[in-house]
């Protein structure tokens, strides 16, 4: 198994999109996309950034393929579920705010129209 395959395993392990993984790791998304697609080689900066963002990932495993991916086995499914729940909540709240803003704009327009009618 090569480092590219192991990097793809980390993406799967994280449960995040490549974009989210790039943000968490501090790697430009386009760079990580190109590396995962095999268009660019995996840079040492990418390896270091991922290892810093995911301290439970074994550097020996990522670089050489030796041993297990995780230094210590952790069940992070609860954390992932919690993060996904928070993302869903944020999305719902953003949608509600957008809807409220649209309603406020519509009501302001209606008030303006009524004020013009009264002023006639």
N, C-alpha and C positions, 0 to 999 in steps of 0.2 A: 504494500500500500504506500503510495507516495504522499508527499506533504499536501498536495492539492486535495486528495481524497480525505485526508485527515482534517483539513480546513473545512471541507463540506460537512464532515461529521460534527464539527464544532457549531456550524450554523444550525444543523438539525438539533443538536443537544440544547442550544440556547433557546430554541423555540421562537426565535425572532426572525424577522425578515433580514435580508442582507443590509438594507438601509438602517434598521435599528441596531444591528450588530456593528455596522460602521460607526454610527453615532456613539454607541457605548464605548467602542474601542478607540475613538478619536482618529479614525482612518477616513479619508475622503471616500464617499460612496462609489464614485466612478472608479477609483483605484481598486477598491475591494471587488467591485463587479468584474472588472477586467481580469483580476487575478483569479477569481473563482471560475470565470469562463475559460481560463487558460490562455487569455490573450497577452497576459504579462506574467512574468515569473513572480513567485511569492517573495516579497522583500523582507529583509530582516526587521525593518521598521514595522511591517504588518505583524510579523511573528511576535515581536516584543510587545506591541500594543495589545494584541489579543491576550497574551499571557498576563499582562498587567490588569486587563479588564476582567479576566477569568482566572483568578489565582488558583482555583481548584484544578485547572488543566495542567497536566504534566508536560513540562518543557521537553523532557526526554522523549515522551510519546509523540509530541507534535513535530519535533525536529528529526528524530530518528526512527520513530515508529516502535520504540521499545516500551514494554510495559502497558499499563492501562491508561486510558485517556484521563481519568480523574485521579488526583492524588489521594483524595479521601472521598469515598462514596457518599454523596449527599442526595437526598430526594428533594430536588428543587421543584417538583411539580406543583406544590402548594404556592411557592413564590411565583412561578409562571402564571398559575391560575389567578393569583392576586393581582399581578401586573396586568394581565389581560382584562380582568374585571375593572381595574382602575382606568385603563385605556377606554373601555366601553363606556364607563361613567363619564369620563371627560368628553367623549364624542357626543353622548346624549346631552350633556350640559351645554356644549357648544351649539348643538342643533336647537336646543331650547332658547338659548340666548339670541341666536339668529332669528328665530321665529318671533320672539318678543320684540326685537329691534325692528323687524318688518311691521309688526302690529303698531308699534309706537309711531313709526314713520307714516303709516296709513292714517292713524288717528290725528296726527299733527296736520296732515293735509286736509282731513275732514274739518278740523277746527278752523283752519284758514278759510275753507270754503264757506262755512257757517258764519264766520265773522264778516266776510264779504257780503253775504246775504243780509245780515243785520245792518250793516253799514249803508245799504242802498237807500 
